Amino acid sequence: MLNLINKAKWLLSGNVLFAFSQWLTLIFFAKLTSSQALGQYAFALSITAPIFMLTNLQLRPLLITDYHGKKNYNFEDFFSLRFYSNFIALFIVFLWGVIGNSETLLLIMIVATIKFLEGISDILYAYYNAENKTKLITKSLTIKALGSLCAVFLILFLSKSVALGAFSIVLIYFLVLFFIDLKMIKPSLGWFKFNYLKIKKLALYSLPLGIAVMLVSLQTNMPRYFIEKYQTIEDVGIFTVFYYFIVIGGIFINSICQYLSPYYSSFWHQGDINKFWLYIKYSWGVAVLFAILSFIFVYFFGEYIVSLIYGEIFVKYLFVLKLLIFSSLFVYLSVVNGYVLTSLNILKIQVPMFLILILISMVSSWLLIPNYGLSGAAWVCCISAFFQFCISSLVLFHKMRGSYVKT
């Protein structure tokens, strides 16, 4: 297991540092602006995330799988689809902001631009990942993380404006994209060529997975929507900064799985089931170990950490944090299952699977959050994550037994 982590160390270190910087950004917003501003920023993230999850179409693992498998597409096809689909996402976010939440339209569009730039960098990272050039990804993520942290802290310290703080992130991401990410690989006009037939074929192939990850994002953000409706925008911010403890761990597990995705795919296509299962068990082991260690740490040191990082006002919500960390066990195991299912090209079945999970999340949110507030939202996460792991495991085992699963 330690050898596995060591092999993925470059990708892991870059992703963890980047996630940590996003967490610190939320802390800066909590410390240097108002709780209302923090809530508005957190709510903007919850609105834009599902839309960009859909239009991103989960192309990164698909590119890696295709690169090490049938090679039906080239990099230009993937980049072109990501570029144009993300423009569609920007337009959808703008329409939603105008119709549904015009008061925070500026902040929502700034956050959407951040997501757009992340999406473009992500497809470039996919190419480096497929080529096993993970040091290049780490370099980009490190500069992006440190640059955005410095910029956000400086802007918030001087202006106290959440919109200006978010816009400083846009500037840093833009500079890193053009002077770091694109410098590592020579761009060409062919990247922007709209090859209708190939893009349509790739889009239709990846759409089920795009819908699935959008539903995952909706499932994750569902409690925030109900908190905003039945509680306060400040509570959205509190829930988000606590949930980011899970996000940090998720980045760790995602990094392991991103590194192993080529191996999942290769062993499966080669028919080496023993090694395929071995790597899955290693991944599950890392997920379980990390979740257990996280819970132990929060149980014994949570009050001190929350007080130090966020302030005394957040300590009264410590039970919420403990529940969220408990749910992380099933969240991390579900992340592993998701990567394995994608490596096996089990795509279409993920859509009805996550529709069921959305329904579970909606019903539990409706029953728990209006009456129990943030504690109810944490219980929703536990329930939702548990069912996600159970259902995804059933799909995986069904495939492994040689039964037919429509892909």
N, C-alpha and C positions, 0 to 999 in steps of 0.2 A: 504493500500500500504506500509506504514512504517512497519507494522507487517510482511509483506512478506519479506522485505529487512532484517529485524531483524532475521527472521528464517534462512535466507541464509547467515548470517553474516560471519560464519567461512569460507565457500567456497568462498564467495565474497572477504573477506579480503586477503586471500591467493592468489587468481587469480589476483586481482588488484595490489598487491605488486609485484607479479612476472612480470606482464605486465609493471609496472612502472620501474622495474629494467632493462627490455629489452629496454625501451625508454631511460633510463639513459645511457645504453651501447651505443646506437646510438649517444647520446650527447658526450660521451667520445671519440668516434671515430671522431666526428666532431671537437672537441676541441683539441685533442691530436695527430691527424694524419692529413693528407691532405684531401682536398675535393675529390680528385681522389680516395683515399683509402676508404673513406666513400661510394662513389659511387660503388666501386667494391664489398664491403661487402653487400650493399643494393641489388645489382644486383644478387649476389650469393644467397641471401635469396629469391629473386623472381624466381630464377631458381629451387631451391630445394623444395620450398613450394608446388607447384602443384603435383610434383612427390610423395612426402610423403603423401599428402592429398589423393591421389589415393590409395596407398598401405596401408594406415592406415584404409581404408574402413569404417570410421566413426563407429568403433566398440564400442566406449564408450557409446553413447546413445542406441545402439542396445543391449549391455550387460545389461544395466539398464532396458530397456523395457522387455527383455527376463526374467530377474530375477524377475520382478514384474508381469509377464504375464504367458506365456505358459511353460517356463523353458525347452525349447528344447535342450539347450546346457549347459555345465558346464564351469567354469572359465578357466580350462585347454585348452579347445577348442579355446576360445578367445585369450588367451595368445600365444598359439602356432601359430595361424594364424598371429597375429601381429608381432611376432618375425621373422618368415620366410619371410613375405611380406616386412618387412622393410629391410631385407638383399637384396631382389630384388631391392628395391628402391636405395640402395647404389650402386649397380651394374649399374643401369640405369643412375644415376647421373655421375658415372665415365665415362661411354661410351659417354655421352653428353659432358662432359668436355674435353675428348680426341679429339673428332671429332669437336666440335663447338667452344671451348674457352680454348685452352691448356695453354694460358698465365696465367690464373687465376685458373688452375686446383687444385692447392694445397688449395687455400682458399675455393673453391667450395666444395672440399671433407671434409674439416674441418667443414664447415657449415652443410654438409650432415650428418656428424657424430653427431653433436648437435641434428639434427632432429631425428636421429635414437634413441638416448638416451631419448629424449622427448617422442617419441612414446611408448617406453617400460614403462616409468613411467606413461604415460597416461592410459594405460590399467590396471595398478595397481590402479590408482586413480578411475577408473570405478568401480572396485570391492568395494572400500571404499565408493564411492558415493552410490552404490546400498544398502550397509549396513548402510547408513546414518552416517558413521564415518568420517565426513568432517573435523574434527579437525586434523586428521592424514594427510589429503591432505594439509591443511594449514601449518602444521609443515614442511613438505617436501618442499613446494613452498617457504616458508620464508627463510629456510636455503639455498636453491638453489639461491634465489634472492640476498641475502646479500653476500653469498660466491662468486658468479660470479661477482658482482659489485666490490668487493674489489680486486679480482684477475685481472679483466680487467683493472681497474684503475692503479694498480701497474705495470702491464706488459707494458701498453701503455706509462706510465710515464717514464719508464726506457728504453724501446726499440723503441717506436713509430711505432712498427710493427703491422699491422692489422691482419696478419696471426697468430702471437704469441698471440695477444689479444684474437682472436677467439679460439685458442687452449686451452687457460686457462679456457674458458667456458666448453670445453669438459671435462677437468679434474675435475672441480667442479661437473658437472652433473653426471659423472661416480661415484664419491665418494658418492654423495647423493643417487644415485640409489642403490648402494650395501650396504651402511651402514645405510640408513634411510628407503627407500622405501621397500626393500626386507626384512629388519629386522622386519617390521610391519606384514608381512605375511610370513608364512613358505613356501619357495619354494620347489619344488620336481622335480625329473626327468620327471615326467608325463607332466610337463608344456612344455617340448621340444619334446614330443613324436609326431611323424608325423602320426596322424590318418587320412589317406588319404580321406576316405569316409566322415567323419564328417567335416574335414577342407574344402573339396571341396564343400560340401553342404552349409556350413556357408559362404564361400567365394562367391559362386554364389548368395546367398541370399543378401549379403551385397555389392556386386559389383556395383549395380546401384547407391547406396548411395555414394560409394567411387568415382565413376565417377562423380556424381553430385557435391561433395565437391571439387574435382579436377577442375571441370569447374568453380566453385565459385572462387577458387584461381586464375585460369587463367583469369577470368573476372576481379578480383581485380588487378592482376599484369599486365594486358594487356597494360595499359598506360605506365608502366615502360619499356616494351619491345620497344614500339614506341619511347619513350623518348631516350632510348639508341641508337636507329637506326637513328633518325632524329635530335636529339639534342646532348647532351654530357653525359658522364658517371657521371660528377659532378652534372648535373641536376637530374639524377636518385637518387642520395643521398639526394638532397634538397627535392624532391617530397616525398621520403620515410620518412624523419624525420617529415615532415608536416602531412603526412597521419597517422603517429603513434598517433596523437591526437585522430583519429577515432578508432584506434586499442585499445587504453586504454579504451575508452567508450564501445567498443565491448566486452572487457573482463568483464566489469561490467554487461552488458546485458546477456552475455553467462553464467556468474555465477548464475544469477537469473534463467535462463532457465534450467541450469544443475540441480539446486536444485529442480525445479518444474517438471522436466521430469518424475519422477516416478508418480507424481500426475496427469499429463496430461494422461499418459498411464492408470493408475488405474481408474480414473473417466470415461474414454472412454470405457474401457472394462466392467465396472460395469453398464454402461448405464446412469450414472448420468450427463446428458447433462448440467444441470443448473450450477453445480459446475465446470464442464469442461470449459464452456464459461466464468464463473466468473474469473477463473485463467488466461485465455487468455486475458481478458480485463485488469486485473491487470498488466500483462506482457506488453501489449501494452501501458498502462498508464505510466509505469516506463520508457519505451523506448522513448516515446514522451517527457516526462518531462526532462529526461536527455539530449536529443538532444537540446531542447529549452534553457535550462540552459547553455549548452556548447556554443551555438551560442551567447548568450548574453554576456557571459564571454569573448569570443574571440573578439567580436565586440568592446567592451569597453576597454579591457586590452590586446588585442592581440599584439599590437606594443611593449608594454613594456615587455611582456613575451617573445616574439621572440627575441628581442634585448638582454634581460638578459640571456636567455638560449643558443641561437645559435650565437648571434653576430649581429652587424649592417648590415652585408652583406646580411642577410636573410630577413631583414625588407622590402626590395623592393618587396618581393614575398608575402606580407601579404594578398593581394587579393586572392591568391591561397589558403591560409589557410582558409579564410572565406568561400570560395566556398566548400571546402572539409567538413568543419563543417556543412554547410547547407545540404550536401548530407548525413550526418550521420543520419538524421531523418529517411530516407528510408532504410539505412543500418541496423539500429537497429530494425526497425519494421520487416525487412526481416529475421533477425536472429531469432526473436520470431516465425515467420511463419515456418521457417526451422525446429525448434525443435518440433513444433506442428505436422507438416507433418510427421516427423520421428516417433513421438509417435503414430500416427495413421497408421503406416506402409505403408504410401504412398511413395513408393520408386522409382519404375521404371519411373513414370511420371516425376520425377525430372530431369532425364537425358535430354529428349527433351526440357524441360523448360529451363535448363541452356545452352543448345546448342543455343537456340534462344538468350539468354542473351549474350553469347560469340559473336555471330554474330553482335548484336547491339553494343557491346563494340568495336569490331574490326573495324566496319564501322565508328563509331563516332571517334575512335582514328585516323584512316586513314585520315578523313576529317579535324579534329581539331588540332591534335598535330604538324604536320609538319608546319602549318601556325601560330599557336598561342602558341606553346611551353607549358610551365607549366600551363598557364591559360586554354589552350585547354584540357590538361590532367585532370584538376579539373572539367571542364564541362563534360567530359566523365564519370567521377565518378558520377556526379549528374544524368545524363541521365540513366546510367546503373542501379544505385540503385533504381531510380523511377520505371523503368520497372520491376525490380526484385520484388519489393513489390507488384505491381499491379498484376503480373502474379501469384505469390505465393498465394495472397489473393483470386484470382479467383478459383484456384485449391482447396483451403481450403473451401471456401463457397460452391463450387460444391459438395464436400464430405459431408458437414454438411447438405445440403438439402436432403441427402439420395440418390443422384445420384451415378451412378457407376463410380468409379475411379479404374483403374487397378493397383494393387499393386504387 
